[in-house]
């Protein structure tokens, strides 16, 4: 490890902060944290082993039953995480280091039949084993700055978090850190209900422990008859009113593709079959491919259908043509019409894209509304009345109100535009600015392009020609040179082979204009465009190496010049241009010619919950120009849900080599190799800082050594998925949020390590969420100013964004990983991979980005697309 390497914020090594920042003007803010008092005590940790591996809710019921049946041992309530760990305020008199308890839970069929079908009641075993004693003094030493974050501190925090969550987790549906209530639940179609709840977490702060309390939202499966949920999944509730639902939910009503979509949605959903002796929750394994009247099996020596079997056992089947579901481990097939969906089942799958708007509307609250909801939540939780919190000696001071701390608003960076602008510099206001009378600093030239429409209903004459005229005018207003003002226009079949149609159009255009097109503008239908979009991006980015710009027909036909100026921002960087630069005095780190800098960003994107066997996508991006406005990217795939980046060394080498080449060839730099490397890492939780330091930093260093360069390396972790919120007590912006550039590095940050919260963007809808940063050795003001400046170089928007541009770009490149497969290939691979359990099949099908695109910002997506 080189002596001049600079390490990032890794809590395990206890890197001291270099002091608080001083730049900017003060602003008082309220944060969603309460002060926690907790004495120095000993907490006894036990391993709880249930050999049956039941669901968490069942484990918690068993644990409570054990406590109730053994009051002389469990004199005080224990806190249990529902999995493997339990905590006690007293050393349990087990008689030895472990003890096994047996309990019988009451039957779920109302208690009328303790032995269903003659079977004995189920006996459950719970084995408790002494695991550790936790001295919470280490936690108090940590918040006092007397020691670094280590395993003992993390263990104490885990115990306290289990304790505060125990009471609500017994009463409500919950995930790891949040619980949810049905109050105000909203159905949004697609078989989904949205529920609100609360996130709560004990965090260390300077000199004290804090409770971070926030609003949380989750997706639940729609409660009620399973048939209703299935119809709602397809947004076809009208069929229930018309009486045609049974035909629809049958082999004659759904295509095989639709049946598989429904099956994936239902997999692992737990249902009950009321009125039967099987009236308990069982998970759905699959959806049958035939109706209840077509599936046969042997019963009492006869071949009977599923429908006939249920009639023989006293349950009338009214719609035998409908599908069945396979339940539990025994493979029992049950008609859809008999199944009920119990309430409170969290849907751990990806939110459908067409439901995003509903989710945003449901979860959006202005700062004052959100903070009032948090205060109300603290009253409802009534921490002071919790036996669990009281028995462990904790006190959460909600009476003192939410914390108030002093934040700062950083100076806004000045941005530089090109020659011909009415004003060549601009200072954003409220985190935004506009393109009026401004020219791009390095505009591109369009020699040859074509327009291809997949919406012939909207895109037709005379509107099509008018749209192209406005597009040319809009592009030219930004400084882009449009040598070709009359592109070839083609219409295509959205149901056909997208790539083949684009290839034919490109060939025709080449034959007429004797050069290949630089740009293909695609007009998409407003709805049902996802598969077309994916095929277009595969064609352009991977197969052919041509820039593509997708637009929705409803937005682009009849659009004004301002719309086209915004589209020009995306097109310009895709063709190799630069939109604007930060002014040198706003980015002194970048402007120092004696210490050239490369800015890099990396991210990992994991498959959606429930997508077993699918890979994670990784991305590394890096700046190529001196002022870090232009970026290149490389991507790969790896084993699903692995946080560390396998191919990081090779990916870093590729990006750094491109940076050196660009600086030398395009900018004429005499010393193009970077002397400083600032690496923003996204997709890492606070508990994984040490892994990143130990595994990834050496790979970055090794990449540099193999290129014969030795830059100082600064590693910053950017955490987006946190629950700290700020409510301005004065000087709010127009939305009620803190002004863009509000930074907080006191009061609620780490007691030892260097971290801060930066709200770099202006509020649009609800409460703005600041990004959380962690790093070392640079001065606080220097790094904080750099991070804020980089939030203004995001090429596709004239507003500051919530995280630095390289992090944003890395996130986009990861999301575009699916474009590296032949269209439709991912669906074909799904079953194969789930059977083999290997990602190798995906890796073999994964195609690299086309050479033509490797030095271009192909990942600048138009926000008008999907």
C-alpha positions in Angstrom: 0.0 0.0 0.0 1.6 3.3 -1.1 2.4 5.8 1.6 0.4 8.6 -0.2 -2.8 6.6 -0.6 -5.7 8.3 1.0 -8.4 6.2 2.7 -12.1 6.8 2.8 -14.5 6.8 5.7 -14.3 3.3 7.1 -15.8 3.1 10.5 -13.8 0.1 11.6 -10.5 1.9 11.5 -11.7 5.0 13.3 -10.4 7.7 10.9 -10.8 11.0 12.7 -12.7 13.8 11.0 -10.5 16.8 10.1 -12.9 19.2 11.8 -16.2 20.6 10.8 -16.6 22.7 7.7 -17.0 26.5 8.0 -18.0 27.6 4.5 -21.4 29.0 3.8 -24.1 30.7 5.8 -25.8 29.1 8.9 -29.3 27.8 8.8 -31.1 26.2 11.8 -32.8 22.9 11.0 -34.9 20.3 12.7 -33.9 16.7 12.2 -36.0 13.6 12.7 -34.0 12.3 15.7 -34.8 12.0 19.4 -32.2 11.8 22.1 -31.9 8.3 23.8 -30.8 7.7 27.3 -29.4 4.3 28.0 -27.4 3.2 31.1 -24.3 1.1 31.1 -25.7 -2.4 31.5 -25.0 -6.0 30.6 -27.2 -7.5 28.0 -27.3 -11.3 27.7 -27.4 -12.6 24.1 -28.8 -16.0 23.3 -28.9 -18.0 20.1 -32.5 -19.1 19.4 -32.6 -22.3 17.2 -35.8 -23.5 15.7 -35.1 -26.6 13.5 -38.3 -26.1 11.6 -37.2 -22.9 9.9 -40.6 -21.3 10.2 -41.6 -17.8 9.0 -40.5 -15.0 11.3 -44.0 -14.3 12.6 -44.5 -18.0 13.6 -41.1 -18.0 15.3 -42.1 -14.9 17.4 -45.4 -16.6 18.4 -43.5 -19.7 19.5 -41.0 -17.6 21.4 -43.8 -15.7 23.3 -45.5 -19.0 24.1 -42.3 -20.4 25.6 -42.0 -17.2 27.7 -45.6 -17.5 28.9 -45.3 -21.2 29.8 -42.0 -20.7 31.7 -42.5 -17.6 33.9 -39.9 -18.7 36.5 -37.2 -18.6 33.9 -38.4 -15.6 31.8 -39.1 -13.1 34.6 -38.6 -10.2 32.3 -39.6 -10.1 28.6 -36.8 -10.8 26.1 -36.3 -9.1 22.8 -36.2 -11.5 19.9 -35.4 -10.7 16.2 -37.6 -13.5 14.9 -34.6 -15.4 13.5 -31.6 -16.5 15.5 -30.9 -13.9 18.2 -32.6 -13.1 21.5 -31.6 -10.6 24.2 -32.3 -10.7 27.9 -31.8 -8.1 30.7 -31.0 -10.9 33.1 -28.9 -14.0 32.9 -31.5 -16.7 32.4 -31.5 -19.7 34.9 -31.3 -22.3 32.2 -29.5 -24.8 34.4 -26.7 -25.1 31.8 -25.4 -23.2 28.8 -28.5 -24.2 26.7 -32.0 -25.6 27.1 -34.6 -26.9 24.8 -38.3 -25.9 25.3 -41.4 -27.6 23.7 -44.7 -25.8 23.1 -48.0 -26.5 21.4 -49.6 -23.6 19.7 -53.4 -23.3 19.7 -55.0 -24.6 16.4 -55.8 -22.0 13.7 -59.3 -23.3 12.9 -61.0 -21.6 15.8 -60.1 -24.2 18.4 -63.0 -26.5 17.5 -60.8 -29.3 16.2 -57.6 -29.7 18.1 -56.7 -32.8 16.0 -57.6 -32.1 12.4 -58.2 -35.3 10.4 -57.0 -37.3 13.4 -53.5 -35.8 13.4 -51.9 -34.9 16.7 -51.3 -31.2 17.5 -48.0 -29.8 16.3 -45.2 -29.6 18.9 -42.6 -27.0 18.3 -39.1 -26.9 19.8 -37.0 -23.9 20.7 -33.4 -24.2 21.8 -31.8 -21.3 23.7 -28.0 -21.2 24.0 -25.9 -18.7 25.8 -24.0 -16.8 23.1 -22.4 -13.7 24.5 -22.6 -10.9 27.1 -22.8 -7.4 25.8 -21.3 -4.6 27.9 -23.0 -1.4 26.6 -20.1 0.7 28.1 -18.3 0.2 24.7 -21.1 2.0 23.0 -20.9 4.9 25.4 -17.2 5.1 24.9 -17.7 5.2 21.1 -20.2 8.1 21.2 -17.8 9.9 23.5 -15.1 9.6 20.9 -12.9 7.4 23.0 -12.9 4.4 20.6 -13.6 3.5 17.0 -16.5 1.5 15.7 -15.8 -2.2 16.2 -17.7 -5.4 16.5 -18.6 -4.8 20.1 -20.1 -1.4 19.3 -22.1 -2.9 16.4 -23.4 -5.7 18.6 -24.6 -3.3 21.2 -26.4 -1.2 18.6 -28.0 -4.4 17.2 -29.3 -5.3 20.6 -30.8 -1.8 21.2 -32.5 -1.9 17.8 -34.1 -5.2 18.5 -35.4 -3.9 21.8 -37.1 -0.8 20.4 -38.7 -2.7 17.5 -40.0 -5.6 19.6 -43.4 -4.0 20.6 -44.6 -2.9 17.1 -43.2 -6.0 15.4 -45.5 -8.2 17.6 -48.5 -6.2 16.4 -47.9 -5.2 12.8 -46.4 -6.4 9.6 -42.7 -5.5 9.5 -39.5 -5.7 7.5 -36.0 -5.3 8.9 -36.3 -1.8 10.3 -39.9 -0.7 9.6 -43.4 -1.7 10.6 -46.6 -0.9 8.8 -50.3 -0.3 9.7 -53.4 -0.6 7.5 -54.6 2.9 8.5 -55.0 4.9 5.2 -54.0 2.0 3.0 -54.5 2.7 -0.7 -55.1 0.2 -3.5 -53.3 1.2 -6.7 -54.1 -1.7 -9.0 -51.8 -4.4 -10.2 -52.8 -6.5 -7.1 -51.0 -4.0 -4.8 -52.0 -1.9 -1.8 -49.7 0.8 -0.3 -49.4 1.0 3.4 -47.7 3.6 5.6 -45.6 2.9 8.7 -42.5 4.0 10.5 -38.8 3.4 10.3 -36.9 3.4 13.6 -33.2 2.9 14.3 -30.9 3.6 17.2 -27.8 5.5 15.8 -24.7 6.8 17.5 -24.2 10.6 17.5 -21.6 12.9 19.0 -21.8 12.4 22.7 -25.2 10.6 22.7 -27.4 7.9 21.2 -30.1 9.0 18.8 -33.4 7.5 17.7 -33.9 8.1 13.9 -37.7 8.0 13.3 -39.1 8.4 9.8 -42.1 7.7 7.7 -42.0 4.5 5.7 -44.0 3.1 2.8 -44.3 -0.4 1.5 -46.2 -2.5 -1.0 -48.7 -5.1 0.2 -50.6 -7.8 -1.7 -54.2 -6.9 -2.0 -56.3 -8.5 0.7 -59.4 -10.6 0.0 -60.3 -13.4 -2.5 -57.4 -14.6 -4.6 -59.5 -14.2 -7.7 -60.0 -10.5 -7.0 -56.2 -10.1 -6.6 -55.5 -11.9 -9.9 -58.0 -9.6 -11.8 -56.5 -6.6 -10.1 -53.1 -7.7 -11.2 -54.2 -7.3 -14.8 -56.3 -4.2 -14.0 -59.4 -6.1 -15.2 -61.7 -5.7 -12.2 -64.4 -4.9 -14.8 -64.6 -8.7 -15.5 -65.9 -9.3 -12.0 -68.8 -7.0 -12.7 -69.5 -8.5 -16.1 -69.2 -12.1 -14.9 -66.5 -13.0 -17.4 -63.7 -13.4 -14.9 -63.7 -17.2 -14.9 -63.1 -17.4 -18.6 -60.3 -14.8 -18.3 -58.5 -16.7 -15.5 -58.3 -19.9 -17.5 -56.0 -21.4 -20.1 -58.3 -20.0 -22.8 -58.2 -16.5 -21.3 -54.6 -15.9 -20.6 -51.7 -16.4 -22.9 -48.8 -18.4 -21.6 -46.7 -15.3 -21.2 -49.5 -13.7 -19.1 -49.8 -16.8 -17.0 -46.1 -16.8 -16.3 -46.3 -13.1 -15.3 -49.1 -13.9 -12.9 -47.3 -16.9 -11.5 -44.2 -14.8 -10.7 -46.4 -12.3 -9.0 -48.1 -14.9 -6.9 -45.1 -17.0 -6.0 -44.6 -17.2 -2.2 -47.8 -15.3 -1.5 -49.4 -17.0 1.5 -53.1 -17.9 1.3 -55.8 -19.6 3.3 -58.6 -22.0 2.2 -61.5 -21.1 4.5 -63.9 -23.8 5.5 -61.3 -26.6 5.2 -59.2 -28.4 7.7 -56.3 -26.8 5.9 -57.3 -23.3 7.2 -53.7 -22.1 7.7 -51.4 -19.9 5.7 -49.5 -21.7 3.0 -47.3 -20.3 0.3 -48.1 -20.5 -3.4 -45.5 -22.4 -5.3 -46.9 -22.1 -8.8 -49.9 -21.5 -11.0 -51.3 -24.5 -12.8 -51.3 -24.5 -16.6 -54.7 -26.2 -16.7 -58.1 -25.6 -15.1 -59.4 -27.5 -12.1 -61.7 -29.5 -14.5 -58.7 -30.7 -16.6 -56.2 -31.7 -13.9 -56.6 -35.3 -12.7 -55.0 -37.5 -10.0 -55.8 -40.8 -8.3 -58.1 -40.6 -5.3 -59.5 -43.7 -3.4 -58.6 -45.9 -6.4 -60.3 -43.6 -9.0 -59.0 -41.0 -11.4 -60.7 -37.7 -10.5 -60.3 -34.1 -11.4 -59.3 -31.5 -8.9 -62.8 -29.9 -9.2 -64.4 -33.3 -8.5 -62.2 -34.0 -5.5 -63.3 -30.8 -3.8 -66.9 -31.5 -4.5 -66.5 -35.0 -3.0 -65.0 -33.4 0.1 -67.9 -31.0 0.5 -66.7 -27.8 -1.2 -68.6 -26.6 -4.2 -66.5 -25.5 -7.2 -68.5 -23.0 -9.3 -65.8 -22.2 -11.8 -63.9 -25.4 -12.7 -62.3 -23.9 -15.8 -60.2 -21.5 -13.7 -56.6 -22.2 -12.8 -55.4 -23.8 -9.6 -52.5 -22.9 -7.3 -50.0 -25.3 -5.8 -49.7 -24.7 -2.1 -47.0 -25.7 0.5 -44.5 -28.4 0.2 -46.9 -31.2 -0.4 -47.9 -30.1 -3.9 -51.6 -29.8 -3.1 -53.6 -28.1 -6.0 -56.4 -25.8 -4.9 -58.8 -23.9 -7.2 -58.3 -20.1 -7.3 -61.9 -19.5 -6.1 -61.3 -21.2 -2.8 -58.3 -19.2 -1.7 -58.2 -16.0 0.4 -55.3 -13.6 0.8 -54.8 -12.6 4.5 -53.9 -9.0 5.2 -50.5 -7.5 5.9 -48.3 -9.5 3.4 -45.4 -7.4 2.2 -44.8 -7.7 -1.5 -41.0 -8.1 -1.8 -40.9 -7.7 -5.6 -40.0 -4.8 -7.8 -42.6 -2.0 -8.1 -44.1 -2.1 -11.7 -43.0 0.9 -13.6 -46.6 1.9 -14.3 -47.3 2.1 -10.6 -44.3 4.5 -9.8 -46.5 7.6 -10.0 -49.0 6.2 -7.5 -46.2 5.3 -5.1 -44.6 8.8 -5.4 -48.0 10.5 -4.8 -48.7 8.2 -1.8 -45.3 8.7 -0.1 -44.8 12.4 -0.9 -45.2 14.8 2.0 -44.0 18.4 2.4 -41.4 18.8 5.2 -43.8 20.2 7.8 -46.3 17.5 7.0 -43.7 14.7 7.3 -42.3 16.0 10.5 -45.8 16.3 12.0 -46.4 12.7 11.0 -43.2 11.7 12.8 -44.2 13.5 16.0 -47.6 11.8 15.8 -45.8 8.5 15.3 -43.7 9.0 18.4 -46.8 9.6 20.4 -48.5 6.5 19.0 -45.4 4.3 19.7 -45.5 5.4 23.3 -41.9 4.3 24.0 -42.3 5.1 27.7 -45.0 2.4 28.0 -43.1 -0.4 26.3 -42.1 -3.2 28.7 -39.2 -4.1 26.5 -37.7 -0.6 26.5 -38.3 -0.1 30.2 -36.8 -3.5 31.3 -33.6 -2.7 29.5 -33.3 0.7 31.2 -33.8 2.8 28.0 -35.5 6.2 27.8 -36.4 7.8 24.5 -36.9 11.5 25.2 -39.8 12.4 22.9 -41.0 15.0 25.4 -38.0 17.1 24.6 -39.0 17.2 20.9 -37.0 16.5 17.8 -33.4 17.6 17.7 -32.5 21.1 16.4 -29.1 21.6 15.0 -27.2 24.3 13.0 -26.5 23.5 9.4 -24.9 25.6 6.6 -25.8 26.5 3.1 -22.8 26.2 0.8 -21.9 28.8 -1.8 -23.4 27.9 -5.1 -20.9 26.9 -7.9 -20.8 29.1 -11.0 -21.3 27.3 -14.3 -19.6 28.2 -17.6 -21.4 28.1 -21.0 -20.1 28.5 -24.5 -19.3 31.4 -26.8 -22.4 33.1 -28.2 -24.3 32.9 -24.9 -25.9 36.2 -23.7 -24.2 35.4 -20.4 -21.4 32.9 -20.4 -21.7 32.2 -16.7 -24.7 31.3 -14.6 -25.2 30.9 -10.9 -28.1 28.5 -10.2 -30.9 29.6 -7.9 -32.9 27.2 -5.7 -30.8 24.4 -7.4 -31.9 25.2 -10.9 -31.2 27.3 -14.0 -32.4 27.5 -17.6 -30.9 27.3 -21.1 -32.5 30.6 -22.3 -30.0 32.4 -24.6 -27.2 30.0 -23.7 -24.9 28.0 -26.0 -23.3 24.7 -25.0 -19.6 25.0 -24.2 -18.6 22.2 -26.7 -21.5 21.6 -29.1 -21.5 18.6 -31.5 -22.2 18.6 -35.2 -24.9 16.4 -36.7 -24.0 15.4 -40.3 -26.5 12.6 -40.8 -29.4 11.4 -38.8 -32.8 9.7 -39.3 -36.1 9.6 -37.5 -38.0 6.3 -36.9 -41.5 6.2 -35.5 -43.3 3.3 -33.8 -46.5 5.4 -33.4 -47.9 6.1 -36.8 -51.2 7.3 -35.3 -49.6 10.4 -33.6 -46.5 10.8 -35.8 -47.9 11.7 -39.2 -48.0 14.6 -41.6 -48.2 17.5 -41.3 -47.2 17.2 -37.6 -44.2 15.1 -38.3 -42.5 17.7 -40.6 -43.3 20.4 -38.1 -41.8 18.4 -35.3 -38.6 17.9 -37.2 -38.3 21.7 -38.0 -38.8 22.5 -34.3 -36.3 19.9 -33.3 -33.7 21.4 -35.6 -34.4 24.9 -34.4 -34.3 23.7 -30.8 -30.9 21.9 -31.3 -29.4 24.9 -33.1 -30.6 27.3 -30.3 -28.1 25.5 -28.0 -25.2 25.7 -30.5 -25.5 22.2 -32.0 -24.6 22.4 -35.7 -27.3 20.7 -37.8 -25.7 20.1 -41.1 -28.5 17.8 -42.1 -31.8 19.5 -41.7 -33.9 16.9 -43.7 -33.5 13.5 -42.1 -35.0 10.4 -43.6 -38.3 9.5 -41.9 -39.5 5.9 -41.4 -42.4 4.3 -39.7 -42.1 0.9 -38.1 -44.2 -1.9 -36.7 -44.0 -2.0 -32.9 -44.9 -5.7 -32.9 -42.1 -6.6 -35.3 -38.4 -7.2 -35.0 -37.2 -3.8 -33.8 -33.5 -4.3 -34.5 -34.1 -5.6 -38.1 -36.3 -2.6 -38.9 -33.7 -0.1 -37.6 -31.0 -1.9 -39.4 -32.9 -1.7 -42.7 -33.6 2.0 -42.1 -29.9 2.7 -41.4 -28.9 0.8 -44.6 -31.4 2.8 -46.7 -30.2 6.1 -45.2 -26.6 5.1 -45.8 -27.3 4.4 -49.4 -28.9 7.8 -49.9 -26.4 9.9 -48.0 -23.2 7.8 -48.4 -22.4 8.0 -44.7 -23.8 6.0 -41.7 -26.2 7.9 -39.5 -24.7 9.4 -36.3 -28.1 9.6 -34.6 -31.4 7.8 -34.7 -34.3 9.6 -33.1 -37.0 7.1 -32.1 -40.7 8.1 -31.5 -42.3 5.7 -29.1 -46.0 5.1 -28.3 -46.9 6.6 -24.9 -47.9 3.2 -23.5 -46.4 -0.2 -23.8 -43.0 1.1 -24.9 -40.7 -0.7 -22.5 -39.8 -3.7 -24.8 -39.3 -1.4 -27.8 -37.1 0.9 -25.8 -34.9 -2.0 -24.6 -34.6 -3.3 -28.2 -33.6 0.2 -29.4 -30.9 0.6 -26.8 -29.5 -2.9 -27.5 -29.4 -2.0 -31.2 -27.7 1.3 -30.7 -25.4 0.8 -27.7 -24.4 -2.8 -28.2 -25.1 -4.1 -31.7 -24.5 -1.2 -34.1 -22.8 1.5 -32.1 -25.0 4.5 -33.1 -26.5 7.1 -30.8 -30.2 6.7 -30.2 -32.6 9.2 -28.6 -36.1 7.9 -27.6 -39.1 10.2 -27.2 -42.7 9.7 -26.3 -45.1 10.6 -29.1 -47.4 12.4 -26.8 -44.6 14.8 -25.6 -42.6 15.4 -28.8 -45.3 15.9 -31.4 -46.2 19.5 -31.1 -43.5 20.3 -28.6 -42.0 23.8 -28.3 -38.4 25.0 -28.7 -37.7 24.7 -24.9 -38.6 21.0 -25.0 -36.1 20.4 -27.9 -33.4 22.5 -26.1 -33.7 20.1 -23.2 -33.5 17.0 -25.5 -30.4 18.6 -27.1 -28.6 18.3 -23.7 -28.9 14.5 -23.9 -28.1 14.3 -27.6 -25.0 16.6 -27.4 -23.2 14.4 -24.9 -24.1 11.2 -26.7 -22.4 12.6 -29.8 -19.2 13.6 -27.8 -20.0 17.2 -26.8 -19.9 18.9 -23.4 -22.9 20.9 -22.2 -21.3 23.2 -19.5 -18.3 23.2 -17.1 -18.0 24.3 -13.5 -16.1 27.6 -13.4 -12.5 27.1 -12.3 -12.9 29.1 -9.1 -15.9 27.0 -8.1 -13.8 23.8 -8.4 -10.2 24.6 -7.2 -9.4 20.9 -6.8 -10.2 20.3 -10.5 -8.5 23.5 -11.8 -5.0 22.9 -10.4 -2.8 22.1 -13.4 -0.1 20.7 -11.3 -2.4 18.1 -9.7 -4.7 16.7 -12.3 -7.7 14.8 -11.0 -9.8 12.0 -12.2 -13.3 11.7 -10.7 -14.7 8.2 -10.6 -18.0 6.6 -9.5 -19.1 3.0 -9.0 -22.3 1.2 -8.2 -23.8 -2.3 -8.0 -27.5 -3.0 -8.8 -29.1 -6.1 -7.6 -31.9 -8.1 -9.1 -35.4 -7.5 -7.8 -36.5 -9.4 -4.7 -37.6 -12.9 -5.6 -35.5 -13.0 -8.8 -33.4 -16.0 -7.8 -30.4 -16.8 -10.0 -30.3 -13.5 -11.7 -27.1 -11.5 -11.7 -26.2 -8.2 -10.3 -24.9 -5.5 -12.6 -21.8 -3.4 -11.8 -20.6 -0.1 -13.3 -17.6 2.2 -13.1 -17.6 5.6 -14.6 -14.8 8.2 -14.8 -14.2 11.8 -15.9 -12.0 12.3 -19.0 -11.7 16.1 -19.1 -9.9 18.4 -16.7 -13.1 19.9 -15.2 -14.9 16.6 -14.7 -17.9 17.4 -17.0 -17.5 14.5 -19.5 -17.6 10.8 -18.5 -17.1 7.4 -19.9 -18.4 4.1 -18.4 -17.8 0.4 -18.3 -20.0 -2.3 -17.0 -20.1 -6.0 -16.1 -22.3 -8.6 -14.3 -21.5 -10.9 -11.4 -23.2 -13.2 -8.9 -26.5 -11.8 -7.7 -26.6 -9.8 -4.5 -22.8 -9.6 -4.1 -21.9 -6.1 -2.9 -18.2 -6.0 -3.8 -17.3 -5.5 -7.4 -15.4 -8.5 -8.8 -14.0 -6.9 -11.9 -13.1 -3.6 -10.3 -9.4 -3.6 -11.2 -10.0 -4.2 -15.0 -12.9 -1.7 -15.0 -10.8 1.0 -13.3 -7.9 0.4 -15.7 -10.1 0.8 -18.7 -11.6 4.1 -17.4 -8.2 5.5 -16.3 -6.6 4.7 -19.7 -9.4 6.5 -21.5 -9.0 9.5 -19.2 -5.2 9.7 -19.9 -5.8 9.2 -23.7 -8.5 12.0 -23.8 -6.4 14.5 -21.8 -3.5 13.9 -24.1 -5.2 13.8 -27.4 -8.1 16.1 -27.0 -6.9 18.6 -24.4 -3.2 18.5 -25.2 -2.2 17.9 -21.6 1.6 17.5 -21.1 1.1 15.5 -17.9 -2.2 13.7 -18.6 -1.9 11.0 -15.8 -4.0 11.9 -12.8 -2.2 12.7 -9.6 -5.3 12.5 -7.5 -8.1 10.0 -7.9 -11.4 10.7 -6.1 -13.6 7.6 -6.1 -17.3 7.9 -5.2 -18.8 4.5 -4.2 -22.5 4.0 -4.2 -24.5 0.9 -3.2 -22.7 0.3 0.1 -24.4 0.2 3.5 -22.7 1.6 6.6 -21.9 -1.9 7.8 -19.9 -2.6 4.7 -17.4 0.2 4.8 -14.7 -2.1 6.1 -15.3 -4.6 3.3 -14.9 -1.9 0.7 -11.7 -0.7 2.3 -10.2 -4.2 2.6 -11.3 -5.6 -0.8 -11.9 -2.8 -3.3 -9.3 -0.1 -2.4 -6.4 -2.5 -3.1 -8.0 -3.3 -6.5 -8.0 0.4 -7.4 -4.4 0.7 -6.2 -3.4 -2.3 -8.2 -5.1 -0.9 -11.4 -3.0 2.3 -10.9 0.3 0.4 -10.4 -0.3 -1.6 -13.6 -0.7 1.7 -15.4 2.5 3.0 -13.8 0.8 5.8 -12.0 0.6 6.5 -8.2 -2.2 9.0 -7.6 -3.4 9.9 -4.1 -6.7 8.0 -3.7 -9.6 9.3 -1.8 -12.6 7.0 -1.4 -16.0 8.4 -0.6 -19.0 6.4 0.2 -22.3 7.9 -0.8 -25.3 6.6 1.0 -28.7 7.4 -0.6 -30.9 5.0 1.3 -30.9 6.5 4.7 -33.7 8.1 6.7 -32.3 11.4 8.0 -34.5 14.3 7.0 -34.0 18.0 7.6 -36.8 20.6 8.2 -35.7 24.2 7.9 -36.7 26.4 10.8 -36.0 29.5 8.7 -35.1 30.4 5.1 -36.9 27.5 3.4 -37.1 27.3 -0.3 -40.4 27.6 -2.3 -41.3 24.0 -1.5 -40.6 24.2 2.2 -37.4 22.3 2.0 -33.9 23.4 3.0 -32.2 25.4 0.2 -30.0 23.4 -2.2 -26.5 23.2 -0.8 -27.6 22.7 2.8 -24.9 20.7 4.6 -25.0 19.1 8.1 -21.8 17.8 9.7 -22.6 18.2 13.4 -25.1 17.0 15.9 -26.2 13.7 14.2 -23.1 12.6 12.4 -20.6 9.9 13.4 -18.9 10.7 16.8 -15.5 9.8 15.4 -15.4 9.3 11.6 -15.6 12.0 8.9 -19.1 12.1 7.4 -21.7 14.6 6.5 -25.2 15.1 5.0 -25.5 17.2 1.9 -28.9 18.3 0.4 -27.6 19.4 -3.0 -30.9 19.6 -4.8 -33.9 21.8 -4.6 -37.2 20.2 -3.5 -39.7 19.3 -6.2 -42.5 17.3 -4.6 -42.0 16.2 -1.0 -39.3 16.3 1.6 -35.9 16.4 0.1 -33.5 13.7 1.2 -29.9 14.7 1.7 -27.1 12.3 0.6 -24.8 10.9 3.3 -21.1 11.0 2.6 -18.1 9.5 4.4 -14.4 10.1 3.8 -11.0 11.1 5.2 -8.0 13.4 5.2 -9.1 16.2 2.8 -10.4 19.3 4.6 -14.1 19.3 5.2 -14.7 22.4 3.2 -12.6 21.1 0.2 -14.5 17.8 -0.1 -17.9 19.2 0.6 -17.5 21.9 -2.0 -16.3 19.4 -4.6 -19.3 17.1 -3.9 -21.7 20.0 -4.2 -20.1 21.2 -7.5 -20.3 17.7 -9.0 -24.0 17.7 -8.3 -24.2 20.5 -11.0 -22.4 18.7 -13.9 -25.1 16.1 -14.5 -25.5 16.6 -18.2 -29.1 15.9 -18.8 -30.8 18.4 -16.5 -30.4 22.1 -15.8 -30.8 21.6 -12.1 -28.5 20.2 -9.4 -29.1 16.6 -8.5 -29.2 14.8 -5.2 -25.8 13.0 -5.6 -22.6 13.7 -7.6 -22.9 13.2 -11.3 -20.5 10.2 -11.5 -22.6 8.3 -8.9 -25.8 9.1 -10.8 -24.2 7.9 -14.1 -23.0 4.7 -12.5 -26.5 4.0 -11.3 -27.9 4.5 -14.8 -25.3 2.3 -16.4 -26.1 -0.5 -13.9 -29.8 -0.1 -14.8 -29.0 -0.5 -18.5 -27.3 -3.8 -17.9 -30.4 -5.6 -19.4 -29.7 -3.9 -22.7 -26.6 -6.0 -23.1 -28.7 -9.1 -23.9 -30.5 -9.8 -27.2 -34.1 -8.6 -26.8 -36.2 -11.2 -25.1 -33.1 -13.2 -24.0 -33.5 -12.4 -20.3 -37.0 -13.9 -20.3 -35.7 -17.1 -22.0 -32.8 -17.3 -19.6 -34.9 -17.0 -16.4 -36.0 -20.6 -16.1 -32.6 -22.0 -17.1 -30.8 -20.0 -14.5 -33.3 -20.8 -11.8 -32.8 -24.4 -12.5 -29.0 -24.4 -12.6 -28.5 -21.8 -9.9 -25.6 -20.3 -11.8 -25.1 -16.9 -13.4 -22.8 -18.4 -16.0 -25.6 -18.6 -18.5 -26.3 -14.9 -18.2 -22.5 -14.1 -18.4 -22.2 -16.1 -21.7 -25.2 -14.1 -23.2 -23.9 -10.7 -22.0 -22.6 -8.6 -24.8 -20.2 -5.7 -24.3 -20.9 -2.1 -25.3 -20.0 -1.4 -28.9 -16.5 0.1 -29.5 -18.1 3.2 -31.1 -19.8 4.0 -27.8 -17.0 3.5 -25.3 -15.8 7.1 -25.4 -19.3 8.6 -25.5 -21.9 9.3 -22.8 -24.3 6.8 -24.3 -25.9 6.5 -20.8 -27.4 10.0 -20.9 -31.1 8.9 -21.0 -33.8 11.3 -22.0 -36.3 11.8 -19.1 -39.1 12.0 -21.7 -38.9 8.3 -22.4 -40.6 6.0 -19.9 
